[in-house]
C-alpha cells in the first residue's frame, strides 16, 4: 500500500479480506471490485480469463506450510462461482 493511501480507500479499491474455513484448509479471500480489477488473470477453476473490469475473488492459503509470504505469492484470482463450487482435495 502507498504510504499516502488511506486505509478506507484501500478497502474500497481492493475489497475487505476475510478468513474462510473450508475442507481444504483455511483461506484468505478478498473480493476485487470491477474498479480495482486492472489486469487479466486465468481462473484456476475453469481455466478461462478474468478480464480487466471484471469483479472477482483473490484467494490464498492462511495455513501455508512455508509462511505468509509464500502463501501471498501463490495467491490466485477466481470467478466467484468457480471459487464457491471448487472441488476439495483430501
C-alpha positions as protocol buffer text, in pm:
chain_id: "A"
residue {
  index: 1
  type: UNK
  ca { x: 0 y: 0 z: 0 }
}
residue {
  index: 2
  type: UNK
  ca { x: 118 y: 351 z: -80 }
}
residue {
  index: 3
  type: UNK
  ca { x: 201 y: 535 z: 244 }
}
residue {
  index: 4
  type: UNK
  ca { x: -24 y: 822 z: 138 }
}
residue {
  index: 5
  type: UNK
  ca { x: -323 y: 597 z: 65 }
}
residue {
  index: 6
  type: UNK
  ca { x: -593 y: 594 z: 331 }
}
residue {
  index: 7
  type: UNK
  ca { x: -699 y: 253 z: 473 }
}
residue {
  index: 8
  type: UNK
  ca { x: -1064 y: 315 z: 373 }
}
residue {
  index: 9
  type: UNK
  ca { x: -951 y: 384 z: 16 }
}
residue {
  index: 10
  type: UNK
  ca { x: -758 y: 56 z: 6 }
}
residue {
  index: 11
  type: UNK
  ca { x: -1068 y: -134 z: 128 }
}
residue {
  index: 12
  type: UNK
  ca { x: -1288 y: 38 z: -130 }
}
residue {
  index: 13
  type: UNK
  ca { x: -1045 y: -36 z: -411 }
}
residue {
  index: 14
  type: UNK
  ca { x: -925 y: -386 z: -318 }
}
residue {
  index: 15
  type: UNK
  ca { x: -1207 y: -520 z: -102 }
}
residue {
  index: 16
  type: UNK
  ca { x: -1215 y: -645 z: 254 }
}
residue {
  index: 17
  type: UNK
  ca { x: -1016 y: -956 z: 330 }
}
residue {
  index: 18
  type: UNK
  ca { x: -1199 y: -1232 z: 516 }
}
residue {
  index: 19
  type: UNK
  ca { x: -1086 y: -1562 z: 658 }
}
residue {
  index: 20
  type: UNK
  ca { x: -1268 y: -1869 z: 525 }
}
residue {
  index: 21
  type: UNK
  ca { x: -1253 y: -2221 z: 666 }
}
residue {
  index: 22
  type: UNK
  ca { x: -1301 y: -2500 z: 412 }
}
residue {
  index: 23
  type: UNK
  ca { x: -1237 y: -2875 z: 392 }
}
residue {
  index: 24
  type: UNK
  ca { x: -913 y: -2799 z: 204 }
}
residue {
  index: 25
  type: UNK
  ca { x: -781 y: -2559 z: 470 }
}
residue {
  index: 26
  type: UNK
  ca { x: -809 y: -2203 z: 581 }
}
residue {
  index: 27
  type: UNK
  ca { x: -808 y: -1928 z: 317 }
}
residue {
  index: 28
  type: UNK
  ca { x: -778 y: -1552 z: 297 }
}
residue {
  index: 29
  type: UNK
  ca { x: -1040 y: -1437 z: 44 }
}
residue {
  index: 30
  type: UNK
  ca { x: -1078 y: -1087 z: -93 }
}
residue {
  index: 31
  type: UNK
  ca { x: -1341 y: -964 z: -337 }
}
residue {
  index: 32
  type: UNK
  ca { x: -1193 y: -744 z: -608 }
}
residue {
  index: 33
  type: UNK
  ca { x: -1436 y: -484 z: -742 }
}
residue {
  index: 34
  type: UNK
  ca { x: -1468 y: -410 z: -1111 }
}
residue {
  index: 35
  type: UNK
  ca { x: -1295 y: -76 z: -1047 }
}
residue {
  index: 36
  type: UNK
  ca { x: -999 y: -247 z: -876 }
}
residue {
  index: 37
  type: UNK
  ca { x: -961 y: -518 z: -1143 }
}
residue {
  index: 38
  type: UNK
  ca { x: -694 y: -383 z: -1376 }
}
residue {
  index: 39
  type: UNK
  ca { x: -522 y: -694 z: -1517 }
}
residue {
  index: 40
  type: UNK
  ca { x: -614 y: -1017 z: -1693 }
}
residue {
  index: 41
  type: UNK
  ca { x: -593 y: -1336 z: -1486 }
}
residue {
  index: 42
  type: UNK
  ca { x: -667 y: -1701 z: -1554 }
}
residue {
  index: 43
  type: UNK
  ca { x: -919 y: -1861 z: -1319 }
}
residue {
  index: 44
  type: UNK
  ca { x: -781 y: -2192 z: -1184 }
}
residue {
  index: 45
  type: UNK
  ca { x: -1136 y: -2327 z: -1153 }
}
residue {
  index: 46
  type: UNK
  ca { x: -1240 y: -2308 z: -1518 }
}
residue {
  index: 47
  type: UNK
  ca { x: -924 y: -2203 z: -1700 }
}
residue {
  index: 48
  type: UNK
  ca { x: -1097 y: -1903 z: -1857 }
}
residue {
  index: 49
  type: UNK
  ca { x: -977 y: -1544 z: -1845 }
}
residue {
  index: 50
  type: UNK
  ca { x: -1087 y: -1285 z: -1593 }
}
residue {
  index: 51
  type: UNK
  ca { x: -1051 y: -959 z: -1781 }
}
residue {
  index: 52
  type: UNK
  ca { x: -988 y: -605 z: -1656 }
}
residue {
  index: 53
  type: UNK
  ca { x: -1302 y: -452 z: -1512 }
}
residue {
  index: 54
  type: UNK
  ca { x: -1444 y: -791 z: -1405 }
}
residue {
  index: 55
  type: UNK
  ca { x: -1536 y: -836 z: -1039 }
}
residue {
  index: 56
  type: UNK
  ca { x: -1371 y: -1150 z: -898 }
}
residue {
  index: 57
  type: UNK
  ca { x: -1207 y: -1305 z: -590 }
}
residue {
  index: 58
  type: UNK
  ca { x: -846 y: -1346 z: -495 }
}
residue {
  index: 59
  type: UNK
  ca { x: -763 y: -1628 z: -252 }
}
residue {
  index: 60
  type: UNK
  ca { x: -451 y: -1753 z: -78 }
}
residue {
  index: 61
  type: UNK
  ca { x: -382 y: -2006 z: 197 }
}
residue {
  index: 62
  type: UNK
  ca { x: -396 y: -1884 z: 555 }
}
residue {
  index: 63
  type: UNK
  ca { x: -224 y: -2203 z: 673 }
}
residue {
  index: 64
  type: UNK
  ca { x: 54 y: -2236 z: 413 }
}
residue {
  index: 65
  type: UNK
  ca { x: 336 y: -2460 z: 539 }
}
residue {
  index: 66
  type: UNK
  ca { x: 609 y: -2217 z: 428 }
}
residue {
  index: 67
  type: UNK
  ca { x: 461 y: -1898 z: 573 }
}
residue {
  index: 68
  type: UNK
  ca { x: 262 y: -1592 z: 482 }
}
residue {
  index: 69
  type: UNK
  ca { x: 499 y: -1455 z: 217 }
}
residue {
  index: 70
  type: UNK
  ca { x: 497 y: -1779 z: 18 }
}
residue {
  index: 71
  type: UNK
  ca { x: 121 y: -1800 z: 57 }
}
residue {
  index: 72
  type: UNK
  ca { x: 65 y: -1446 z: -70 }
}
residue {
  index: 73
  type: UNK
  ca { x: 296 y: -1511 z: -366 }
}
residue {
  index: 74
  type: UNK
  ca { x: 84 y: -1818 z: -455 }
}
residue {
  index: 75
  type: UNK
  ca { x: -249 y: -1631 z: -449 }
}
residue {
  index: 76
  type: UNK
  ca { x: -492 y: -1694 z: -734 }
}
residue {
  index: 77
  type: UNK
  ca { x: -775 y: -1498 z: -890 }
}
residue {
  index: 78
  type: UNK
  ca { x: -1109 y: -1680 z: -924 }
}
residue {
  index: 79
  type: UNK
  ca { x: -1453 y: -1625 z: -1069 }
}
residue {
  index: 80
  type: UNK
  ca { x: -1688 y: -1618 z: -766 }
}
residue {
  index: 81
  type: UNK
  ca { x: -1892 y: -1916 z: -894 }
}
residue {
  index: 82
  type: UNK
  ca { x: -1576 y: -2118 z: -960 }
}
residue {
  index: 83
  type: UNK
  ca { x: -1448 y: -2049 z: -607 }
}
residue {
  index: 84
  type: UNK
  ca { x: -1782 y: -2143 z: -449 }
}
residue {
  index: 85
  type: UNK
  ca { x: -1809 y: -2466 z: -649 }
}
residue {
  index: 86
  type: UNK
  ca { x: -1443 y: -2575 z: -641 }
}
residue {
  index: 87
  type: UNK
  ca { x: -1374 y: -2937 z: -556 }
}
residue {
  index: 88
  type: UNK
  ca { x: -1182 y: -3003 z: -239 }
}
residue {
  index: 89
  type: UNK
  ca { x: -886 y: -3238 z: -240 }
}
residue {
  index: 90
  type: UNK
  ca { x: -845 y: -3454 z: 69 }
}
